[in-house]
Each structure stands twice: as structure tokens, then as C-alpha cells.
Amino acid sequence: MMTVENAKMRLNDLIMEREELTKLIGKEMNYEISDSAKTSVIATVDFLTDEIATLKEILKELD
């Protein structure tokens, strides 16, 4: 069974992982890529940004 403290630590880990992934994916915009690839990068970054916000809200609710 996961304790609240363990859940908070796991949420923080998930947030950090997604923030790093967002940075890495965002760097793809620095390269010469097609418009469709740019659209995909932007959509992925938007998705991850929304997910990070949701995870932060959940974490806040646990406090």
C-alpha cells in the first residue's frame, strides 16, 4: 500500500521526468524539421505541459 508521503514523492518524480522530457522535446524545434514535425513537437509539449499541471494539482490536493 502506498502512503501519502510515497505518493507525493512519486508525483514529484513524475513531474520532474515530464519537465525534463518537455525540455528535450522542445529542443527539437532548434533543428531543421518539417512543418508536420513541428506541429507534432508542439502538440507533445502542450500535452506534457497539461499533464504536469494536472500532476501538480494532485500533489497540491495531497498537502
Secondary structure as UniProt FT lines:
FT   HELIX           4..26
FT   HELIX           27..30
FT   HELIX           35..62
//
